[in-house]
């Protein structure tokens, strides 16, 4: 009987020892896992915090750069608009006589024209494609008032009233376009008007007999057509305008010359296309 009790007692002690050992190992494993996860969590928190700080820093830099860019852009717009207004005023003062009216052969003052070109080039970094397109039209209107040298060397003076009136038309629209760029207004109509004017004048400006330019028919501009009249003609015949301008652009692409005209045609087509942007 004593032997049996000793065996049972020994078995219980062994079982208790095994149970205690298992419990101790289990707790050690749990503590080890808990400690490992705690370390990983701290490392993850530290990495996450570093990423957050990096993102915040980048965001602050972006906001600073954006703020500086828009401030420079605002100053650029103000400078350019001021110079356009000053150029127009000087041109009016030299070209208009209170008794005789507009003096047809008085071009834009070259000094003011050069000042505007300088302001344009100085601030070109802060101008997007819409603004560059509009200012190209402004400079073109002014340059269209300069005399043209004939083949024999003589100067042919041009009627300057239409270019002056075109500048007046463009000045208001450039100002509205600049307002849109700084968030004061949103209007596609202004860009469409500029594109219509630029497109129809391109088709009347260049001479390519193989594609029948300058245009004839409803898109032909006369000496009496002012900028507003040109826009009306272009709008009324928009499908024909786009088709002819596309043909002109493709022709220039094959020729490989007249890059400025090709670029102007591309910008006009991009602005006039409501569904698909023409690739540049």
C-alpha positions as CSV (number, residue, x, y, z in Angstrom):
1,X,0.0,0.0,0.0
2,X,2.8,2.4,0.8
3,X,4.5,1.6,-2.5
4,X,1.3,2.5,-4.3
5,X,1.0,5.8,-2.4
6,X,4.6,6.6,-3.2
7,X,4.0,6.0,-7.0
8,X,0.8,8.1,-7.0
9,X,2.6,10.8,-5.0
10,X,5.5,10.7,-7.4
11,X,3.2,10.8,-10.4
12,X,1.3,13.8,-9.1
13,X,4.6,15.6,-8.3
14,X,5.9,14.9,-11.8
15,X,2.6,16.0,-13.4
16,X,2.7,19.2,-11.3
17,X,6.3,19.8,-12.3
18,X,5.5,19.3,-16.0
19,X,2.5,21.6,-15.7
20,X,4.5,24.3,-14.0
21,X,7.3,23.9,-16.6
22,X,4.8,24.2,-19.5
23,X,3.2,27.3,-17.8
24,X,6.5,28.9,-17.3
25,X,7.6,28.3,-20.9
26,X,4.2,29.5,-22.2
27,X,4.5,32.7,-20.1
28,X,8.1,33.2,-21.3
29,X,7.0,32.8,-24.9
30,X,4.1,35.3,-24.4
31,X,6.4,37.8,-22.7
32,X,8.9,37.4,-25.5
33,X,6.3,37.9,-28.2
34,X,4.8,40.8,-26.3
35,X,8.2,42.4,-26.0
36,X,9.0,41.8,-29.7
37,X,5.6,43.3,-30.8
38,X,6.2,46.3,-28.4
39,X,9.6,46.9,-30.1
40,X,8.1,46.6,-33.5
41,X,5.2,49.0,-32.6
42,X,7.6,51.6,-31.3
43,X,9.8,51.3,-34.4
44,X,6.6,51.6,-36.6
45,X,5.5,54.6,-34.6
46,X,8.9,56.2,-34.9
47,X,8.9,55.5,-38.7
48,X,5.4,56.8,-39.1
49,X,6.2,60.0,-37.2
50,X,9.3,60.6,-39.3
51,X,7.2,60.1,-42.5
52,X,4.5,62.5,-41.1
53,X,7.2,65.1,-40.3
54,X,8.7,64.6,-43.8
55,X,5.3,65.1,-45.5
56,X,4.5,68.1,-43.4
57,X,7.9,69.6,-44.3
58,X,7.3,69.0,-48.0
59,X,3.8,70.5,-47.7
60,X,5.2,73.6,-46.0
61,X,7.9,73.9,-48.7
62,X,5.2,73.4,-51.4
63,X,3.0,76.1,-49.9
64,X,5.9,78.4,-49.6
65,X,6.9,77.8,-53.3
66,X,3.3,78.2,-54.4
67,X,2.8,81.3,-52.4
68,X,6.0,82.8,-53.8
69,X,5.1,81.8,-57.4
70,X,1.6,83.3,-57.2
71,X,3.1,86.5,-55.7
72,X,5.6,86.7,-58.5
73,X,2.8,85.9,-61.0
74,X,0.6,88.6,-59.6
75,X,3.4,91.1,-59.9
76,X,4.2,89.9,-63.5
77,X,0.5,90.4,-64.5
78,X,0.4,93.8,-62.9
79,X,3.6,94.9,-64.7
80,X,2.5,93.6,-68.1
81,X,-1.0,95.1,-67.9
82,X,0.5,98.4,-66.8
83,X,2.8,98.5,-69.7
84,X,0.1,97.5,-72.2
85,X,-2.0,100.4,-70.9
86,X,0.9,102.8,-71.1
87,X,1.7,101.7,-74.6
88,X,-1.8,102.1,-75.8
89,X,-2.1,105.6,-74.2
90,X,1.2,106.8,-75.8
91,X,0.0,105.3,-79.2
92,X,-3.3,107.2,-78.9
93,X,-1.6,110.4,-78.0
94,X,0.7,110.2,-81.0
95,X,-1.9,108.8,-83.4
96,X,-5.0,110.8,-82.7
97,X,-5.6,114.4,-83.5
98,X,-8.6,116.2,-81.9
99,X,-9.4,117.9,-85.2
100,X,-8.3,115.4,-87.8
101,X,-9.2,112.2,-86.0
102,X,-7.0,109.1,-86.2
103,X,-3.8,109.5,-88.2
104,X,-3.8,106.3,-90.2
105,X,0.0,106.0,-90.7
106,X,1.2,106.5,-87.1
107,X,2.6,103.2,-85.7
108,X,2.9,102.2,-82.1
109,X,5.8,104.1,-80.4
110,X,8.8,101.8,-80.7
111,X,10.1,102.7,-77.3
112,X,6.9,101.6,-75.6
113,X,6.7,98.5,-77.8
114,X,10.2,97.5,-76.7
115,X,9.3,98.1,-73.1
116,X,6.3,95.7,-73.4
117,X,8.4,93.1,-75.1
118,X,11.0,93.4,-72.3
119,X,8.3,93.0,-69.6
120,X,6.9,90.0,-71.4
121,X,10.3,88.3,-71.7
122,X,11.3,89.2,-68.1
123,X,8.1,87.6,-66.7
124,X,7.7,84.8,-69.1
125,X,8.6,82.2,-66.5
126,X,5.3,83.0,-64.7
127,X,3.1,82.8,-67.7
128,X,1.3,79.7,-68.9
129,X,0.4,78.8,-72.5
130,X,-2.9,80.8,-72.4
131,X,-1.2,83.9,-71.2
132,X,1.7,83.6,-73.7
133,X,-0.9,83.1,-76.5
134,X,-2.8,86.2,-75.5
135,X,0.3,88.3,-75.3
136,X,1.6,87.1,-78.6
137,X,-1.7,88.4,-80.1
138,X,-1.0,91.8,-78.4
139,X,2.5,92.0,-79.7
140,X,1.3,91.0,-83.2
141,X,-1.3,93.8,-83.2
142,X,1.4,96.3,-82.3
143,X,3.9,95.0,-84.9
144,X,1.2,95.1,-87.6
145,X,1.3,98.9,-87.4
146,X,5.0,99.1,-88.4
147,X,5.9,100.0,-92.0
148,X,6.8,97.2,-94.3
149,X,9.9,97.4,-96.5
150,X,9.2,96.8,-100.1
151,X,11.6,94.9,-102.5
152,X,13.1,98.1,-103.7
153,X,13.9,99.3,-100.2
154,X,11.1,101.8,-99.8
155,X,8.9,101.7,-96.8
156,X,5.2,101.0,-97.2
157,X,3.2,102.6,-94.4
158,X,0.2,100.6,-93.2
159,X,-3.2,101.7,-91.8
160,X,-2.6,101.7,-88.1
161,X,-6.2,102.3,-86.9
162,X,-7.1,98.6,-87.1
163,X,-4.1,97.4,-85.2
164,X,-4.8,100.1,-82.5
165,X,-8.4,99.0,-82.3
166,X,-7.3,95.4,-82.0
167,X,-5.1,96.3,-79.1
168,X,-8.0,97.9,-77.3
169,X,-10.0,94.7,-77.9
170,X,-7.2,92.5,-76.6
171,X,-6.3,94.7,-73.6
172,X,-9.6,94.1,-71.8
173,X,-9.5,90.3,-72.5
174,X,-5.9,89.9,-71.4
175,X,-6.9,91.6,-68.1
176,X,-9.8,89.2,-67.7
177,X,-7.6,86.3,-68.5
178,X,-5.0,87.3,-65.9
179,X,-7.8,87.7,-63.3
180,X,-8.8,84.1,-64.0
181,X,-5.3,82.9,-63.5
182,X,-5.2,84.3,-59.9
183,X,-8.6,82.9,-59.1
184,X,-10.8,86.1,-59.4
185,X,-12.9,84.8,-62.3
186,X,-13.4,81.7,-64.4
187,X,-14.5,82.1,-68.1
188,X,-13.8,80.0,-71.1
189,X,-15.4,82.6,-73.3
190,X,-12.4,84.9,-73.1
191,X,-10.0,82.2,-74.3
192,X,-12.4,81.2,-77.0
193,X,-12.6,84.8,-78.3
194,X,-8.8,85.0,-78.3
195,X,-8.5,81.7,-80.2
196,X,-11.1,82.8,-82.8
197,X,-9.3,86.1,-83.4
198,X,-5.9,84.4,-83.6
199,X,-7.2,81.7,-85.9
200,X,-9.0,83.9,-88.5
201,X,-6.1,86.3,-88.6
202,X,-3.7,83.5,-89.3
203,X,-5.8,82.3,-92.2
204,X,-5.8,85.9,-93.6
205,X,-2.2,86.6,-92.9
206,X,-0.2,83.9,-94.7
207,X,0.0,83.2,-98.5
208,X,0.2,79.6,-99.6
209,X,-1.4,79.1,-103.0
210,X,-1.4,75.3,-102.8
211,X,-3.8,75.4,-99.8
212,X,-5.7,78.5,-100.9
213,X,-4.4,81.0,-98.4
214,X,-5.3,83.7,-97.6
215,X,-8.8,82.5,-97.3
216,X,-11.7,83.7,-99.4
217,X,-15.4,83.6,-98.8
218,X,-17.0,84.1,-95.3
219,X,-13.6,83.9,-93.4
220,X,-12.0,86.6,-95.5
221,X,-11.2,89.8,-93.5
222,X,-11.6,93.2,-95.2
223,X,-10.0,96.5,-94.3
224,X,-13.2,97.5,-92.5
225,X,-13.3,94.4,-90.2
226,X,-12.3,95.3,-86.7
227,X,-11.3,92.7,-84.0
228,X,-14.8,92.3,-82.9
229,X,-16.0,91.8,-86.5
230,X,-13.3,89.2,-87.0
231,X,-14.4,87.2,-83.9
232,X,-18.0,87.3,-85.1
233,X,-17.0,86.0,-88.6
234,X,-14.9,83.2,-87.0
235,X,-17.7,82.2,-84.6
236,X,-20.3,82.0,-87.4
237,X,-18.1,79.9,-89.5
238,X,-16.3,77.9,-86.8
239,X,-16.5,74.5,-88.5
240,X,-14.9,75.9,-91.6
241,X,-12.4,77.8,-89.6
242,X,-11.2,74.7,-87.6
243,X,-11.0,72.6,-90.8
244,X,-9.0,75.2,-92.7
245,X,-6.7,75.9,-89.7
246,X,-6.1,72.2,-89.3
247,X,-5.1,72.0,-93.0
248,X,-2.8,75.0,-92.6
249,X,-1.2,73.5,-89.5
250,X,-0.6,70.2,-91.2
251,X,0.9,72.0,-94.2
252,X,3.3,73.8,-92.0
253,X,4.2,70.6,-90.4
254,X,5.2,69.1,-93.7
255,X,7.1,72.2,-94.8
256,X,9.1,72.4,-91.5
257,X,9.2,76.1,-91.6
258,X,7.1,79.0,-90.0
259,X,7.3,77.5,-86.5
260,X,5.7,80.5,-84.8
261,X,2.7,80.2,-87.2
262,X,2.5,76.4,-86.5
263,X,2.6,77.0,-82.8
264,X,-0.1,79.7,-83.0
265,X,-2.3,77.4,-85.1
266,X,-1.8,74.6,-82.6
267,X,-2.8,76.8,-79.6
268,X,-5.9,78.1,-81.4
269,X,-6.9,74.5,-82.3
270,X,-6.4,73.4,-78.7
271,X,-8.6,76.2,-77.3
272,X,-11.3,75.7,-80.0
273,X,-11.5,72.0,-79.5
274,X,-14.2,71.2,-77.0
275,X,-13.7,67.4,-76.9
276,X,-10.1,66.5,-77.8
277,X,-6.9,68.4,-77.3
278,X,-4.7,68.6,-80.4
279,X,-1.3,67.1,-79.6
280,X,1.7,69.5,-79.6
